[in-house]
């Protein structure tokens, strides 16, 4: 159910009639409006406030409203309590979304000049932009997303308007692309990196220079962190997820696509309790979507989740998750607990929510911590939140029958505070080290950012002293601030490795430099799983024999723990078989239950890589074990895993030079029915010359000198333009880009691949048995020779054996499609070359 407030698949088709653009998702054309409610009247802020029902002990206050702001979608406080607000004023002003290409958006800077808690001054900080979508106050200015660009904007003359506008990135979404899957919500996290939802690149500001490296794309709309720097996000139908371990570690092993440690689902019970009927949802015609009385019962438009870290709420609310669901006009609260480094979200609602409204135009799209310790809400306040690309006939009928088209130029910012007489004061933050001890997490984060931004070494002595502070959170912030100032030394860090707090020890391991390897080796007897998980990441990243031996010892006692096991796997790509040998040396009758899950996981990674050499090496290693047993079964079970665990297609055939002798040994060991079935699966994935029933071996045609030159040119184009999404290894990033390795699109007809590069491809599209609802943007900047080169590279890299692509062929394809302005769809490309039906309509 795609009803997220920014669900979109823009195919540059804004002139289409007012019907659901994608007929597959349009639902039945004839719909019955079972819940015939009267058209809801647009309410003033004061009237809307009366529709709120908030949990006992709290009240809702108005911070800003139209005409000061219109269609707000995101906000960010600066260190002085001023508020940047993103206004997506071009979004869905009518059902066809006809104004979305117009530069009507802006980012306003709001100020409360008289200190009464209500914003009374607004300045257009950045005006006349197309569909802005994100903002982060940083470095005396703000990062602002205006797809496809991420700008750093700054006011240097004090008039409240940006006069500096530097490009930080040019791939922060696509112009006219899918807002559902485009980058948003940049967050300066505890590790001093700026992470975003739906975007795999992270940024670091060092000495005034924006540095980039890779992470993992996550979530749809919204990103936040907890007190320990763990990142939380959501999807439209899943209210809360988190990365339990540092995501940058998982970029080293792209085959860990189903790891439990990243993108972890936290809330089992996500039942919703709206305070009124909510028929205006995209799949309201489906009996499973609405209850008998017309209320949404499961999330369909979740966005902008928050871990509350303020100091204004009672202690029981700190660390709780607050999650907006604009389709149900509510904000849900989850209480959070943690066991062995794994957080859990518990639905606190007992037939009611933390905040509900009976106003159908109440659209909370982001929750945020504030400088006064309160919880803030961005309310887009409008009737239409579903993008035109995914409107169903049912929702269109609701919108028209209940007059939800207008107004589209309203919007509010709300603040939730305890229901006491005094309003909590706004804290203005400085780079004083003592502010790292503040009870308000927003204040601590902002103070850390200011110190790191400044690069001021004079703060180092006070930060070192704070490493002895009685409160663990102060020590944790001091540690990360020192890291951001590049002031960490082994002598400074060594005592922290034995800190009494688990999170502090885990951070120390994460920060530890390579020359502290002996100190890390000594930590394998650590008891806390979270620390051991970080230790396994760090040790395997060192690529040292002693480090591998230490990890093997660690796993021999803790291999069943998913966090610890997956942490180790992040650094073992390409040396799986070698590490199995190290593990085998640790095997005893007492630790087999801990070691076997690791061996099975390593074998599964070898299978997913789909490379004949490592596969055969692991077979030989399993067969060489002194006796049949659990280790051989674990290896075969892992090797029986398909190339992609989520794929419904069979694994590719791996060609060996000859029948491996290990198969005969292993077959006799796989005696029971289950093991025999696994072995048969492994044997079926292998082929060699002369194997009965095997097809003819592939003929590898060498590239000519000219084709080799094209290949090398394409390799450069891929590295500079394509690898950010599809990754250097070609396995892509879930939620951002599908895999290219062994893809039927890459190895199919090259003319189709050329069309995709020229004009783009709009989802949904099936790749290797999985459906991706993403958009590949067109690349008009590439020459025909560039395209021929990159296609040749894709079709011959990663053990591919596709035919090369000539420049003339690309030129002919471009000429045949001259004048095309729209992205291709999967259906169009599959129908290319098919003869039209001779049947009469």
C-alpha positions, 0 to 999 in steps of 0.5 A: 500500500503506497500512501506515503506522503511523498510516494511518487514515480514521476515519468515526466507525464504530468500532462496525462489525464486525471487518472491513476498513472500506473494502471497496475496499481490503480485498483478497480475503476468502479468503486463504492464509497462505503463511508460517505462522510461529509466534505471536511472544512479546512480549519484555522490553526486554532480550530485544528488545535481543538481536534487534537487528543494528546496523551494525558499530561501533555498539551499541543502549542502552535509554533508557526502557521500559514501564511508564514509557511506553506506545505512544510515537509521538513525542519531543522533548528540551528544552534541559536534556536532559529528554525529552517523550514522546507516548503514544498509548495509545488507538490500536488496542487491538483490531481495531475500535479501540474505545477511540480516543475515550477520553481515555487518551493522555498526554505524559510528561516523562522525566528521567535524575536520576543521569546513567547514560543511563537515564530513571528519573523520569516525570511525566505532563506532560499527561494524559487526552487523546484520541489525542495525536500530536506534541510540540515542546519550546519556550519553557520548555514544549511544543507538544502536538498533541491534534487538532483543537488544538495547545496550548502547555503549560507547568509554572510551579510545578516539579512537572513537570505542565503548569498552562498550556494555551493554544490555539495552533491549532484546525485541527491535525488533526480529532477522529476524523480521518485520522491518516495525513494529520493534522498532526504533528512540529512542528520549529523550523527554521533560519528560526525558524519552526515547520513541521509535516508534513501541515500548511500553516501555520507558526508563529513565536514573537515576544515570547511571541505565536504568529504564523501564516502559510502554507507548504505541507503536506508528508509523512505522518509525520515532519519534520526539517531538515539543517544548512542548514535544508532540510526533509525528510519522507516518505510511507508508500511513499517513504522520503525527500523534501525541499523544495529551496527555501523552501516559503513562496515557492511559496504565492504561485503555487499553479499550481506544483503539479508543481514539481521544487523542492518535494516532491522525491524523493531516493532512487531505490533504496529496496529493503529488507532485513529480517532475518526474514520480515515477513508481517504487512503489509497487502498481503501477499497481493499477490505483489509485496509480499513476496519468496519468503521472506516479506520486505517488499522495498519500503517501505509504512510509512515514518515519522519520517525523520532527517538525522543531525546529531550529533557522536557518530558518525564523520564519515562518518555526519554528514548521513546519512538514517536512516529507520524502516520499522516494517512491516519492523522496521528502520531504513535508512541513506542517504548524502547527496550534493549537486550544484548545490543538489539533494541525493541519497540513496544506498541504502548497504545491500548486502543488509543495513540499518543496524539490523534486528530479528527481533522483529516488535513492534519498531516504530520510528516516529521517529528523532531527534537527541539532546543527547549527539550520539546517534541516538534511536529511538521504538519503539511496540512492538506487534503491530498498527500498521495502523489499523482503517479500512484493515485487509485480510482478509489482515492480519486473518487474520495478526493473529488467527492469530499473536496480535498483538492484545496487548500494546498497553501497551508501548513503548521509547526506544532510543539508538544510539551508537558501540561504545566504552567511554564514553557521550557526555555530554549537553549542557545548552544555554543561550542563550550565543552560543558554543553556535552553534559546537557540533559537535552540530546539535541543540545549535546549533538549541536555542541559536538557539531559546533566543536568539530566544525570549528576544528578548535584544538583548544577544546582538547584538554577539556574533552580529555578531562570529560572522558572521566565524567561520571555520566556515560553519555558525556564520556561518549560525546567527549570521545566522538568529539575528540575523534572529530578533532582528530585528537585520538591517540592510543594512550588516550583510548587505551583506558576507554577500552575498559570503560564500565559502560558498554556503549562507551567501550563499543565506541572506543573499539570502533574508533581504535586505530590500526596500531592498537591491534594488540589491545584489541586482540586482548578483548576477545574475552569481553562479555557484552555482545555489542562490544564483541560485534564491534570488535569482530568488525574491527579485527576482520578489517585489519586483514592480519593473520593474528587478527583473524585468529583472534576473531576465530577465537571470539566466534568459537564462543559467540558464533551463534550471535547474529550481531557478532557473526555478521560483524565478522563477515563484513571483513571476510569477503574474498577470504571465506575459505581461508577463514573456514580453515582458521575456524576448523583449527578451533573446532572442538566437541564443546564449541561446534554449536557456535562455529557451525553457523559461521561456517554455514554463513561463510559458505552461503557468501561463497554461493552468492558470489557465484565464482567457480574458484572459491566454490570449489575451494570450499568443497575441497576443504569440506571434503578434507575434514577427517570425518563426516560431520556437522562441519561438512553439513554446514558447508553444504547447507551454505553452498546450497544457498542461491546467488541471491537469497531473495531471488526466485530464479535458480543460481547460475551454473558454475563451470569447473575444469573437471569433475571435483573429486570432493563431490564423491567424498561429500556425497557419501557423507550426506546420508540423511534425506535433508543433507542429500537434498542439499547436496543434490542442489549443490551438485546441480549448480556445477558443470564441467566438460563431459558432465551428463546432461550439462549444456555446452561450455560457454565460448569466451571470445576475446576482445579485439584491441579496439574493443579492449580500449572501449572496455577500459573507457567504460571502466572509467565511466562506470567508476565515476558515474555509476559505481556510487549507486550500483557499487564498484562490485556491481551488486548494487544497494538494496533500496537504491540500485539493483544488482548488475552482476548476472543481471538479465538486463545487462546480459540480454539484448544490448540495444535495450541496455543502451536505451536505458542508459540514454533515456532512463528506466522507471520502475517497477522492474524485475531484476534477477527475480526481484521487483525494484520500484526505483528509477534509473535516471537518463544520462544525456551527458554521455557520448555514444562512445561513452555508452558503448564503452560502459555497456561493453564493460558491464557485459564483460566485467564480473566474469560476464561473457556478453558481446561487446557493444560498438559505438555505431550501434549506439548511434543508430539506437539514438537516431531511432529514438530521437525526440524521446523525452520519457523514461522507458518502462519494463513493459515497453522494453519487453515489447520492443521488436514484437510484432503487433497483434493481428487480432481486431479489437 
